[in-house]
Amino acid sequence: MKNLCAIYAENGPPSATIQIESRERPQPQAGELLIRMELAPVNPSDLNMIEGTYGIKASLPAVAGNEGVGVVEALGPGVDAAWLQRRVRPATGTGTWQQWVACPASDCLRFPASLSAEQAAMLYVNPATAWRMLHDFIPLQPGEWVIQNAANSAVGRSVIQIAKAQGWKSINLVRRPEVIQELRDLGADAVLLDEPDSLPAIKELCGSHAPRLALNAVGGESVQLLSKAVATGAKIVTYGAMSKQGLRLGNGLLIFKDLSYHGYWVSRWYQQAERNQIDAMFESLAQLNLQIPVAAIHPLSEVREALAAAEQGRRNGKILLRLNE
Ligand SMILES: NC(=O)c1ccc[n+]([C@@H]2O[C@H](COP(=O)([O-])OP(=O)(O)OC[C@H]3O[C@@H](n4cnc5c(N)ncnc54)[C@H](OP(=O)(O)O)[C@@H]3O)[C@@H](O)[C@H]2O)c1
């Protein structure tokens, strides 16, 4: 029995480097689940892993993909039967862009049954990052503003929906005017273009209650705008670098506003979190019924086309891989 996998044997341009390999379908060993994979997104970090530009490196050859879901089809000896037919995320490090995975049940995450396969496939990385950044840096008060750039990304859309549900207000910066109405409809309190001219409008909106928390996934000039928009003493959290430019900052902002700059990596949180904390976060996220749009779903056999599509900016949602028909 075969297991088609999307693998990379060297680092390089993602759509040119990825290839399909046929391997033996794994057998679940003691304590393991056999998972028939359904769907997996193509995230920026997956592309960076293949390029070799991410913060960690895979030992090669590697099956690509960090998140995704499948259904438990068989159990190894000693595994509780309650796992059968559940929708799960396989253990970290197994590579999700393949048809079948066998891995220890203790390292798999069960998703609440109320989630669709598509939304469950996209929950582990981006909504979780949004949830953690909104909860772990500042105890936000009801009605308080937060500000973010790349607001139409999967993380950004999660921030909008979580903030709305928790009673916080969001100012959202985007580089394309055509997404403004869509984000308003999603619950954004304000959506503005990510450009210096937007500063007066932000100041007018917030008055004397400027944001104490800013979330940055762009870098470059955009951080200057965030830094000018926030309150004295605010925290500016960098979690992405979509512009591939370093943070640009005026010295005076650091001297006179007492701002603090932080980095965030959700993988570190997962490494340190207790299992019950992770489960509790997914319960909370599932109750919010977040909606992350999907731009296209490609079969695994078209993984190169999927990666080429994901490498394009100005998409209307995530690119997903369908791993089994
Ligand atoms: N640190 C962590 O733990 C963590 C966790 C999750 C995600 N991330 C990072 O968060 C970022 C967003 O991830 P995602 O999966 O939510 O993204 P996504 O849904 O794939 O969307 C990408 C976003 O980046 C914007 N963008 C692309 N190129 C840009 C550029 N040159 N300048 C400014 N904006 C640009 C896009 O705007 P357009 O639609 O206008 O192209 C879009 O808003 C990525 O950098 C990712 O690596 C980090």
The ligand as an SDF file (V2000), in Angstrom:
LIG
                    3D

 48 52  0  0  0  0  0  0  0  0999 V2000
    5.7870   33.8400   14.8580 N   0  0  0  0  0  0  0  0  0  0  0  0
    4.7990   32.9390   14.8060 C   0  0  0  0  0  0  0  0  0  0  0  0
    4.5960   32.1190   15.7010 O   0  0  0  0  0  0  0  0  0  0  0  0
    3.9050   32.9480   13.6090 C   0  0  0  0  0  0  0  0  0  0  0  0
    2.7740   32.1330   13.5710 C   0  0  0  0  0  0  0  0  0  0  0  0
    1.9330   32.2310   12.4630 C   0  0  0  0  0  0  0  0  0  0  0  0
    2.2510   33.0760   11.4070 C   0  0  0  0  0  0  0  0  0  0  0  0
    3.4060   33.7970   11.4820 N   0  0  0  0  0  0  0  0  0  0  0  0
    3.7780   34.7470   10.4250 C   0  0  0  0  0  0  0  0  0  0  0  0
    2.7240   35.6520   10.2850 O   0  0  0  0  0  0  0  0  0  0  0  0
    2.7050   36.1540    8.9640 C   0  0  0  0  0  0  0  0  0  0  0  0
    1.3050   35.9660    8.3970 C   0  0  0  0  0  0  0  0  0  0  0  0
    1.0570   34.5700    8.2590 O   0  0  0  0  0  0  0  0  0  0  0  0
   -0.3360   34.0790    7.6560 P   0  0  0  0  0  0  0  0  0  0  0  0
   -0.2590   32.6080    7.4470 O   0  0  0  0  0  0  0  0  0  0  0  0
   -1.4120   34.6270    8.4980 O   0  0  0  0  0  0  0  0  0  0  0  0
   -0.2970   34.8500    6.2550 O   0  0  0  0  0  0  0  0  0  0  0  0
   -1.2050   34.7030    4.9680 P   0  0  0  0  0  0  0  0  0  0  0  0
   -2.5970   34.3750    5.3610 O   0  0  0  0  0  0  0  0  0  0  0  0
   -0.5080   33.8200    4.0100 O   0  0  0  0  0  0  0  0  0  0  0  0
   -1.1960   36.2080    4.4210 O   0  0  0  0  0  0  0  0  0  0  0  0
    0.0090   36.8710    4.0970 C   0  0  0  0  0  0  0  0  0  0  0  0
   -0.1420   38.3280    4.4860 C   0  0  0  0  0  0  0  0  0  0  0  0
    1.0690   39.0240    4.2710 O   0  0  0  0  0  0  0  0  0  0  0  0
    0.8150   40.1860    3.4730 C   0  0  0  0  0  0  0  0  0  0  0  0
    1.9880   40.4270    2.6540 N   0  0  0  0  0  0  0  0  0  0  0  0
    2.5600   39.6290    1.7520 C   0  0  0  0  0  0  0  0  0  0  0  0
    3.6710   40.1990    1.2500 N   0  0  0  0  0  0  0  0  0  0  0  0
    3.8060   41.3910    1.8410 C   0  0  0  0  0  0  0  0  0  0  0  0
    4.7240   42.4450    1.7420 C   0  0  0  0  0  0  0  0  0  0  0  0
    5.7800   42.3800    0.9150 N   0  0  0  0  0  0  0  0  0  0  0  0
    4.5410   43.5450    2.5020 N   0  0  0  0  0  0  0  0  0  0  0  0
    3.4960   43.6220    3.3320 C   0  0  0  0  0  0  0  0  0  0  0  0
    2.5770   42.6410    3.4880 N   0  0  0  0  0  0  0  0  0  0  0  0
    2.7300   41.5510    2.7430 C   0  0  0  0  0  0  0  0  0  0  0  0
   -0.3940   39.8020    2.6450 C   0  0  0  0  0  0  0  0  0  0  0  0
   -1.0320   40.9510    2.1400 O   0  0  0  0  0  0  0  0  0  0  0  0
   -1.7420   40.8740    0.6890 P   0  0  0  0  0  0  0  0  0  0  0  0
   -2.9760   40.0370    0.8780 O   0  0  0  0  0  0  0  0  0  0  0  0
   -2.0140   42.2880    0.3740 O   0  0  0  0  0  0  0  0  0  0  0  0
   -0.7520   40.2070   -0.2290 O   0  0  0  0  0  0  0  0  0  0  0  0
   -1.2190   39.0710    3.6970 C   0  0  0  0  0  0  0  0  0  0  0  0
   -1.8370   39.9720    4.5750 O   0  0  0  0  0  0  0  0  0  0  0  0
    3.7910   35.3890    8.2110 C   0  0  0  0  0  0  0  0  0  0  0  0
    4.9690   36.1530    8.2210 O   0  0  0  0  0  0  0  0  0  0  0  0
    3.9870   34.1440    9.0540 C   0  0  0  0  0  0  0  0  0  0  0  0
    5.2600   33.5660    8.8980 O   0  0  0  0  0  0  0  0  0  0  0  0
    4.2140   33.7490   12.5490 C   0  0  0  0  0  0  0  0  0  0  0  0
  1  2  1  0
  2  3  2  0
  2  4  1  0
  4  5  1  0
  4 48  2  0
  5  6  2  0
  6  7  1  0
  7  8  2  0
  8  9  1  0
  8 48  1  0
  9 10  1  0
  9 46  1  0
 10 11  1  0
 11 12  1  0
 11 44  1  0
 12 13  1  0
 13 14  1  0
 14 15  2  0
 14 16  1  0
 14 17  1  0
 17 18  1  0
 18 19  2  0
 18 20  1  0
 18 21  1  0
 21 22  1  0
 22 23  1  0
 23 24  1  0
 23 42  1  0
 24 25  1  0
 25 26  1  0
 25 36  1  0
 26 27  1  0
 26 35  1  0
 27 28  2  0
 28 29  1  0
 29 30  1  0
 29 35  2  0
 30 31  1  0
 30 32  2  0
 32 33  1  0
 33 34  2  0
 34 35  1  0
 36 37  1  0
 36 42  1  0
 37 38  1  0
 38 39  2  0
 38 40  1  0
 38 41  1  0
 42 43  1  0
 44 45  1  0
 44 46  1  0
 46 47  1  0
M  CHG  2   8   1  16  -1
M  END
$$$$
